[in-house]
Amino acid sequence: MKYKELTEKIIGCAYTVFNKMGFGFLESVYEKCLLIELEKCGLKAKAQQAVKVYYDNQIVGDFMADIFVEDTIIVELKSVLRLVTAHEVQLVNYLTATRKDVGLLINFAVTEVEVKRKVKDLAAI
């Protein structure tokens, strides 16, 4: 499955969760709800999944991804009023450190789902 198709499915699941749950829950609640929706779509997803972090081509530790989908997409969840640049920078750093190409920053905001798609390598999409 291509990244574009995969990220669109993940985003669709996030909208389903928001439509059912609305705003105001902890990230952990949205995480569990999103895992249920991803499973319904036939996607393999794991919460709080350890992803290897590299520095100078050496593994230096693990990063705990909120949700890791199909062993390729890092999903970082937020439940804040508005996303800020620091949230986006955090996801880009995660992609760089873990050598993953695509990540989604999903915020269950007050009136909508905010989504930022970050791509480390444009050739990957």
C-alpha positions as CSV (number, residue, x, y, z in Angstrom):
1,M,0.0,0.0,0.0
2,K,1.4,3.4,-0.9
3,Y,2.0,6.1,1.7
4,K,-0.7,8.4,0.3
5,E,-3.4,5.7,0.5
6,L,-2.2,4.6,3.9
7,T,-2.1,8.1,5.4
8,E,-5.6,8.8,4.0
9,K,-7.0,5.7,5.7
10,I,-5.4,6.7,9.0
11,I,-6.8,10.3,8.7
12,G,-10.2,8.9,7.9
13,C,-10.1,6.8,11.0
14,A,-9.1,9.9,13.1
15,Y,-12.2,11.7,11.8
16,T,-14.4,8.8,12.7
17,V,-13.0,8.9,16.2
18,F,-13.5,12.6,16.5
19,N,-17.1,12.4,15.2
20,K,-17.9,9.9,17.8
21,M,-15.9,11.2,20.8
22,G,-15.5,15.0,20.2
23,F,-12.9,17.1,22.1
24,G,-11.8,16.9,25.7
25,F,-10.3,13.5,26.3
26,L,-6.7,12.6,27.1
27,E,-4.5,11.5,24.3
28,S,-4.5,7.9,25.7
29,V,-8.3,7.7,25.1
30,Y,-8.0,8.9,21.5
31,E,-5.1,6.4,21.0
32,K,-7.2,3.5,22.1
33,C,-10.1,4.6,20.0
34,L,-7.9,5.1,16.9
35,L,-6.4,1.7,17.3
36,I,-9.9,0.2,17.2
37,E,-10.8,2.1,14.0
38,L,-7.5,1.2,12.4
39,E,-8.1,-2.4,13.1
40,K,-11.6,-2.2,11.5
41,C,-9.9,-0.9,8.4
42,G,-7.6,-3.9,8.3
43,L,-4.5,-1.9,9.2
44,K,-1.8,-3.3,11.5
45,A,-1.2,-0.7,14.2
46,K,0.6,-0.8,17.6
47,A,0.4,1.7,20.4
48,Q,3.5,2.8,22.3
49,Q,5.7,0.9,19.9
50,A,9.4,1.1,20.3
51,V,11.1,2.4,17.2
52,K,15.0,2.3,17.0
53,V,16.7,5.7,17.1
54,Y,19.9,6.2,15.2
55,Y,22.8,8.6,15.6
56,D,25.8,8.5,13.2
57,N,24.5,5.1,11.9
58,Q,24.4,3.6,15.3
59,I,21.4,2.6,17.4
60,V,21.3,4.9,20.4
61,G,18.0,4.0,21.9
62,D,14.3,3.6,21.3
63,F,11.5,6.2,20.7
64,M,8.0,5.2,21.8
65,A,5.7,6.1,18.9
66,D,2.1,6.9,20.0
67,I,0.9,4.7,17.2
68,F,3.1,2.9,14.6
69,V,1.0,1.8,11.5
70,E,2.1,-1.0,9.1
71,D,5.6,-0.7,10.5
72,T,6.1,2.4,8.4
73,I,4.0,5.4,9.5
74,I,4.6,7.2,12.8
75,V,1.4,8.7,14.2
76,E,1.9,11.4,16.9
77,L,-1.3,12.2,18.7
78,K,-2.3,15.4,20.5
79,S,-5.3,16.7,22.3
80,V,-4.6,20.4,22.6
81,L,-6.5,23.6,21.6
82,R,-4.1,24.2,18.6
83,L,-1.0,22.6,17.2
84,V,2.1,24.7,17.4
85,T,5.4,24.6,15.4
86,A,7.1,22.7,18.2
87,H,4.7,19.8,17.7
88,E,5.6,19.6,14.0
89,V,9.4,19.9,14.7
90,Q,9.0,17.1,17.2
91,L,7.6,14.8,14.5
92,V,10.2,15.7,12.0
93,N,12.9,14.9,14.6
94,Y,11.3,11.6,15.2
95,L,11.3,10.8,11.5
96,T,15.0,11.7,11.2
97,A,16.1,9.8,14.3
98,T,14.1,6.7,13.4
99,R,14.9,6.7,9.6
100,K,11.2,6.6,8.8
101,D,9.9,8.6,5.8
102,V,6.4,9.5,6.7
103,G,4.6,10.7,9.8
104,L,1.2,12.1,10.8
105,L,0.6,14.6,13.6
106,I,-3.0,14.3,14.5
107,N,-4.7,16.7,17.0
108,F,-8.1,16.1,18.4
109,A,-8.9,19.9,18.7
110,V,-11.9,21.7,20.0
111,T,-14.0,21.8,16.8
112,E,-12.0,19.7,14.3
113,V,-9.3,17.2,13.7
114,E,-6.0,18.9,12.7
115,V,-3.7,16.9,10.6
116,K,-0.1,17.6,9.5
117,R,1.6,15.1,7.2
118,K,5.4,15.2,7.3
119,V,7.5,13.5,4.7
120,K,11.2,13.1,5.2
121,D,11.9,11.8,1.7
122,L,9.7,13.0,-1.1
123,A,10.7,10.0,-3.3
124,A,8.9,7.8,-0.7
125,I,5.4,9.1,-1.6
